[in-house]
């Protein structure tokens, strides 16, 4: 056989473990290590996870590349390993990956690339820049840049955040998978089922906006119920109010609380507050069982309408919330993005209007950079004489904002957040 420039193997891995096929961090690390095992020099890696599942990525090596695309639902990975020169053996990477992906079966075809006999070598020494060391020293100087991405997406739209590629926390419960990753742009972030829940750098927007609009509109809330909110950001805001006597938090997954206490302590900083009554339980069941008129404020700080949070978008849940609110009470909830979760956003609004009355449901908006599309909505619904704008004591709200050095909430933002652009008004009419 004539001499070739490179060896290219096209690999089929069947019967892989589905969880591994959906794990961007494990796959990136395995692909990088497969290259290192084969004595390649890694320059760069780029990996993306796709919701709901699947990973794509490439490791650029000095000797060419390793690429992958996975189909966790078929327990399948298509891998492509191309190496140049005699020093790197792509079959070493093949063996390494078969083991790492726990594949039942792996096959490959090898293609020899660049048959030297068929080509004529020309002199291109003029392209060589002045060298700064020996071959070995130059190889050593190559720096490896990892490019690993987390993607929060539906079929048509996505938000991606680059992270370090290290997994700080992962726990899989009967409900969901909870992770903590470290993103370059927004710091550490909590993800649930591959959706961004909160990040160190922009969490303040969500937590101030879900809490203070209702708290300031009510003016004297003493007993508050938080459904979800296991990261602790919402209760941190609530405990800024000295009149608060009790906050009941019902979070379905203890892993969320554990993960945030360990890795996001500036968010999860009020779990030891003696006024907190924490239940690791189902919030839907809790509101079903709670007595009539028992809370001044109810905040629904849940995830998106899939998995365990789905019930937080149902009429029966809000009928119970309406029942357990005091006669002068207010509810606020995260109501998704008018762009990203259009259906949930519209349906939730009409469901709340049916339960609380047309003139008692108020949508407000905030810009949250790490949620898909950035434009995020909240909704409040009231009982009694509470009106979220008319009731606002601006002086008090501004003094509160100053005193606590809030970063997004003040009286002007409170009022402005209820100003809806015509396209959103139209969606809700
Ligand atoms: N798509 C993200 C919706 C997240 C809502 N809850 C976030 C929890 C923060 N406490």
Boltz pocket constraint, residues with backbone or C-beta under 6 A from the ligand:
constraints:
  - pocket:
      binder: B
      contacts: [[A, 195], [A, 196], [A, 197], [A, 198], [A, 206], [A, 229], [A, 230], [A, 231], [A, 232], [A, 233], [A, 234], [A, 301], [A, 302], [A, 303], [A, 304], [A, 334], [A, 371], [A, 372]]
      max_distance: 6.0
